[in-house]
């Protein structure tokens, strides 16, 4: 495995771990998700339109954003799209609503 790719996956898995509250026990899922994200990013052509604004805003029409939100939070793609459409560009509110939705679904 390429050392650069391995380091990117390691860093991304740690970021996922932190984003999910630093709860131990999900290493394999974090690693697998990081692998998929890094490999997907490597396969995509990068353009200026692919970069997220530094303000934390996201474009709800971006299919990869919808998919990434669904994967990160464990909700469906349709649920992720609905949250993005309803909450606009507020990344923090979207992430919180997605996690809340997942918790409600488990109950």
ROVOKE-969631 format. One record per residue (C-alpha): residue number from 0; x, y, z; residue in one letter. Coordinates in Angstrom, 2 decimals, decimal comma. Each point is the difference from the previous one (the first is absolute). Layout:
% ROVOKE-969631
- num_c1_c2_c3_residu
- NUM_X_Y_Z_a
...
% end
This chain:
% ROVOKE-969631
- num_c1_c2_c3_residu
- 0_0,00_0,00_0,00_x
- 1_1,30_3,46_-0,91_x
- 2_1,41_1,79_3,10_x
- 3_-1,68_3,30_-0,93_x
- 4_-3,39_-1,69_-0,41_x
- 5_0,45_-1,87_3,29_x
- 6_0,83_3,25_1,82_x
- 7_-3,04_1,75_-1,53_x
- 8_-2,26_-2,87_1,06_x
- 9_1,49_0,01_3,50_x
- 10_-0,56_3,76_0,33_x
- 11_-3,54_-0,18_-1,39_x
- 12_-0,93_-2,91_2,28_x
- 13_1,21_2,04_2,98_x
- 14_-2,04_3,00_-1,19_x
- 15_-3,10_-2,21_-0,25_x
- 16_0,72_-1,36_3,49_x
- 17_0,27_3,54_1,39_x
- 18_-3,08_1,24_-1,88_x
- 19_-2,02_-2,85_1,53_x
- 20_0,98_1,00_3,51_x
- 21_3,16_-2,06_0,50_x
- 22_-1,90_-3,09_1,09_x
- 23_2,16_-3,11_-0,15_x
- 24_-1,07_-3,24_-1,63_x
- 25_-0,69_1,06_-3,58_x
- 26_3,53_-0,13_-1,40_x
- 27_-0,84_-2,40_-2,84_x
- 28_-3,00_2,06_-1,14_x
- 29_1,99_3,25_0,21_x
- 30_2,85_-1,56_-1,99_x
- 31_-2,33_-1,43_-2,67_x
- 32_-1,86_3,31_-0,35_x
- 33_3,30_1,87_-0,27_x
- 34_1,22_-2,40_-2,70_x
- 35_-3,17_0,50_-2,03_x
- 36_0,15_3,80_0,34_x
- 37_3,70_0,24_-0,92_x
- 38_-0,37_-2,36_-2,96_x
- 39_-3,10_1,83_-1,25_x
- 40_1,79_3,34_0,25_x
- 41_3,01_-1,38_-1,85_x
- 42_-2,25_-1,21_-2,84_x
- 43_-1,71_3,36_-0,49_x
- 44_1,34_2,81_-2,13_x
- 45_0,59_3,03_2,19_x
- 46_-1,36_3,34_-1,11_x
- 47_-0,49_3,29_1,78_x
- 48_-3,69_-0,88_0,38_x
- 49_0,86_-3,09_2,06_x
- 50_1,51_2,00_2,85_x
- 51_-2,24_0,78_2,96_x
- 52_-0,05_3,68_0,97_x
- 53_1,99_0,81_3,13_x
- 54_-3,16_1,34_1,61_x
- 55_-1,21_-3,55_0,59_x
- 56_-2,77_0,29_-2,57_x
- 57_-0,89_-2,89_-2,27_x
- 58_-1,96_-0,29_-3,22_x
- 59_-2,96_-2,32_0,57_x
- 60_-0,03_-0,93_-3,69_x
- 61_3,39_-1,71_0,35_x
- 62_-0,69_-3,74_-0,19_x
- 63_3,31_-0,86_1,66_x
- 64_-0,85_2,28_2,91_x
- 65_-3,32_-1,78_0,46_x
- 66_1,70_-3,39_-0,19_x
- 67_2,75_1,01_2,42_x
- 68_-2,54_1,33_2,52_x
- 69_-1,98_-3,23_-0,22_x
- 70_3,11_-2,15_0,47_x
- 71_1,37_2,10_2,87_x
- 72_-3,23_0,06_1,95_x
- 73_-1,64_-3,30_-0,93_x
- 74_-3,14_1,49_-1,56_x
- 75_-1,40_-0,70_-3,46_x
- 76_0,92_2,06_-3,05_x
- 77_-3,57_1,28_-0,22_x
- 78_0,09_1,10_3,63_x
- 79_3,34_1,72_-0,56_x
- 80_-1,32_1,85_-3,06_x
- 81_-3,11_1,09_1,91_x
- 82_2,14_1,40_2,84_x
- 83_2,24_1,85_-2,42_x
- 84_-3,01_1,47_-1,79_x
- 85_-1,74_0,96_3,24_x
- 86_2,97_1,40_1,92_x
- 87_1,80_1,75_-2,82_x
- 88_3,73_0,52_0,37_x
- 89_0,47_-0,26_3,77_x
- 90_2,40_-2,94_0,28_x
- 91_-0,18_-0,26_3,79_x
- 92_-3,82_-0,01_0,08_x
- 93_-0,11_-2,62_-2,76_x
- 94_2,42_-2,32_1,82_x
- 95_-1,90_0,37_3,29_x
- 96_-3,38_-0,61_-1,66_x
- 97_1,33_-3,07_-1,81_x
- 98_1,34_-1,54_3,19_x
- 99_-3,23_0,83_1,81_x
- 100_-1,99_-1,67_-2,79_x
- 101_2,08_-3,14_0,29_x
- 102_-0,51_-0,13_3,77_x
- 103_-3,78_0,45_-0,40_x
- 104_-0,10_-2,79_-2,57_x
- 105_1,74_-2,39_2,42_x
- 106_-2,53_0,73_2,76_x
% end
